[in-house]
Amino acid sequence: MTPAAVTDGEEKKEDHGHGHSHAHADGTAPAKIVALGTVTVGGATFTIDREGQVESGKTTEFGVEIVGGNSAVVPSAAWIANPDGEQVCDPTPGDGHDKHWHFNLEPMMPVKKSKTFVLKVGEEEAAIDYAPGAAPRNDGILSVLKAAHAPDWRGYLELKQHGDAGDLELWLYASAGRRTAWQASTSDTTPFDVPAKTVMRLTFPSHEGKTVEMRVRNEDKNEDEDGTPNMRDGGTNYFIFPGESGQDPAWLANEEFRGIVSVAFEVDGKPYACDPFVLVPHEKL
């Protein structure tokens, strides 16, 4: 994989590459970033995320970044479509920098049926489900979770990086919200509980040789940082790093950190994973 630039001396401090610059100190809510997955088109592999929900008459920003293949490829347009391929907004060019593009899409047609983001490179197109209604709940970045043994199944994981100390938190969800006829997103979530012995394995293609293992805090209540217990009948959806692992988090202790990460784990010998996505500290969302 061709990693994204980890740092950029010319990039403004408050811009981490998604284009979001929310500051927690002033009371502004953090950006709701959902990593949708990757597509390969025009000889390059792109990771795609969105900020916020897709609503008629409102602008939604999609971030598109090259993570593999031909790094010279440039997307020409993007749009949102219904399942039958009907466009619900005009094809729109992206605003690009450092192999990363921002597509601000404003559908003027009803979007209740739409669920597809389409990226065009040259004459080729690739589509991905934009996970309508899903959103992070703990100020992290939400990512679509897949299971090789169940191709039609989709879950979610939320990864939160604390740039001040380098520690990580991760939550698993069977559902992370949904779109209804009257709401762009519901606030309900359903935990995806796995055995407490499960190990989350993170790899960082942008940082050669860097890996992380995340485990439960404990097998009693497995409390999160707010003290909320997360154990249910021997299963849990919450994992931390470094915990008591002895792993060194120093390389992640940087509020200007920016990298590409992927997560994988196994349950009963069955693999689960998410596609690579852009990770930044929650302080920068």
Secondary structure by P-SEA (a helix, b strand, c coil): ccccccccccccccccccccccccccccccccccccbbbbcccbbbbbbbcccccccbbbbbbbbbcccccccccccccccccccccccccccccccccbbbbbcccccccccccbbbbbcccbbbbbcccccccccccbbbbbbbbccccccccbbbbbbccccbbbbbbbbcccbbbccccccccbbbbbcccccbbbbbbbcccccbbbbbbbccccccccccccccccccccccccccccccccccccccccbbbbbccccccccbbbbbcbbbbbccccc
